[in-house]
């Protein structure tokens, strides 16, 4: 599904360059549950941003579902994001002045889906995640775990083939975190490819492959 | 799209403070623009209320070297010659206006009448509301004892009674039958109360200039009529080809004829309120930028969910458009109040077509268009800034997003506000300085404690000079006996009265004089005039009762004429004449020299005056209009009613035209400048307030964003004074840049005010410096609270701030 070849990202700093990612070469198959680990500043979130088409300033080759992303412009990358990818953030990033229902509707409204069809899809996801009763609440009326649940629901509502999760349980306590990880596992078992960034060994064990980064380099890979 | 509108409403309602401030700022700008555009639309743009108004033109052939200013007019002889042709115009009509004494409908009163040829109403294709207009022969002498009334006069003096048709009134003592009433709103020429038919007759001695309008035939182009008129000018008797070339023939559309004089000042006002709106937009743009900074995370999340940049911008522009539309609606309400207020402030005669001024569909369309453009205007920059795709940083930063670029944009907006405000304030400052010069400039006379009373003696009643002189002397005698009166006199045309008599003169020694230097005012006065008016006698003597029709003719010169003709010499005893072929009795001896007087207002720079005694005037037309001048020991206004009663006692059918103090006349003469100055001043103050709010907003936000930095500086040893200086330094940098740009722009734009300024240059350095200092001061004042807030930051709290 994903093929990276010598991906590098750097910032110009004075007379030199500060590298964030160095010669990352990596293949990820459809249906895998990959965990990216490493110390702070290793480049984990940067890698996730590149995979999620949120960052276009890098060098190397990147194939996503056979699309040569390194040859695409911003608009084309956005289209791939819309078609294949769902994102879950550490800080949930729900939109405060929209209800749960409206937060779920947002990704669909950007995909030119007719409103009647969107209503059906939102209802379906509300039901699937058991949050029908919360559809008219605003994010500040939900607990952290509930907000992350909605964020995950928002990430999957458009049926993405790939979910990218950046420290999805970082702001949750352990029982809420477990709930979210169980959800990811279930999605993966349903065929969704998941790539997560985490510091947690416990969360890493939900996946079937661990990639370690350090100082921008891919230093180790392991299958669990 | 509907979702964007719904979300936009909700977002704005959740921020009532921001929304209220933004809507008010926009409402003030759009309200001012709508009010001024209402007037511009009604006066300059809306077609005249006549059928096919685009075919109506005023004809003009006025010599360029006239010693007095003239609007579009034709000499009477040219009009009579030109109206014989029927190739180009369906019809032509000539008219002028003047005051007449009306009796027979209540008290005797002085009313404004238009004297028109019989075709007047048919040229305009104007129909009466009641009765009829003139038949084709009714402007002939003997058949012209008819009159058409205006709606205003009909309602005031006849209580709106349709039975007024067929009744008679006496105009200057001659009975006229009322044959028709014009509808409300018909006001051409402006401000007339009635229309009286009068054909044009040639006077062998003088040529009279007349207003002439015509309706072009279908298919005839104005340029053809101009060519034909030029040929007619060359045909005029006594006109050399050189003279003809200096008498340009012109056709002016009737719309321009009516409203051309007001065009410039109206467009300046429209420009001024446009500036106010731009400043308001910059303010709201700054507010929205600050809001957008706080919403970057939301925008980044939406982008991560798949929103294209255009979708995000569309959402933000929808919000800004909602603010602008709300501001536009509020602005329209403000304009509903503002337009009548503006009209009440405008001196009479300043605005043409006043009766047609009102909000119509075009004004509503203008307001809607300006609202939409405003929403786009102040929304586009924040939308661009908020949707820039630094998604990773926005998502990681969690909401703190005051980037250096944002700060630069906000600073640029504030600088532009300051620059625009400086342009407006400079214009207002120049107008104010000019107005003060007008108010306080030397008039040549002492206006305080002087009251005047003007009467127009009709030639149908006062046919001979002895009658006119008797009326005048009897009135003067009675006025001189009133309590508190210290001096009385009379003059035919008062200074600052808007009219004068003038003419040429020749010297006894027949010296050739430079061309144009022999044209002077020729006021005719009774003895004691200079004392009553407080005009200084430089040398010689005043006129006395002995200077009558039987005595040798005498004159008094104004100082500039004396200096021009006899530089360094005493002109007393010299002789001049106003006749081209003088007989011995036509030579007039100079008996005195007085200080110059501004006859036609403070801006009058013409060539002086030669005074003659009223008792020695031989033309009734020069004596029949008389203004009595009364100087009192105390408040002159208490005499007003008594003075009217004096005239009533002398002639009960003679109405008084006006009673006014000289101070009031001067104020009336400067009323238009006062109005322009007040209006420009009001817009400038509004702009200053908006700019001050803008400066405060930018600095307050900047201080809030730099709290962490300020905390570090204080932890490293900075004191409160250092922090204050840091904030004030930023303020002065913003102000200085804005002032520099604004000064350059003001130098370029204030040139449009040149025609409105009196003894003040558009680049007057004192005004520029004063305005710059004022703006800098306001900027410092606006920064005071944020500066003190910054200086009061607790470093411990600040370093914990995230």
Interface residues (C-beta under 8 A of the other chain):
Chain A: X45 X46 X49 X52 X54 X55 X74 X75 X78 X81 X82 X87 X89 X91 X93 X94 X95 X96 X97 X98 X102 X106 X107 X109 X110 X111 X154 X158
Chain B: X3 X7 X10 X11 X14 X297 X298 X300 X301 X302 X303 X304 X305 X306 X307 X308 X311 X389 X391 X392 X395 X396 X398
